[in-house]
Amino acid sequence: MDVIEPRWRTATRSSSNGGDCVEVADNLSGRVLVRDSKDRVGGTLTFTPEVWRAFVAAQK
């Protein structure tokens, strides 16, 4: 079986602060992955889509 790497993305505003932000990706198991853009090998947090949407809504 082939391993498909997540497609990481950053906020459109991340370039205005030097790129220091989090990266987010959806993976094939229906989870949302989050990591630090400055330390990509330092670990990844995993959330359900519902929890991630609630977090994003609370930040607005």
Summary of the structure (lengths in Angstrom):
residues: 60
radius of gyration: 12.4
end to end distance: 39.6
largest distance: 39.6
contacts: 118
relative contact order: 0.18
helix: 28%
strand: 23%
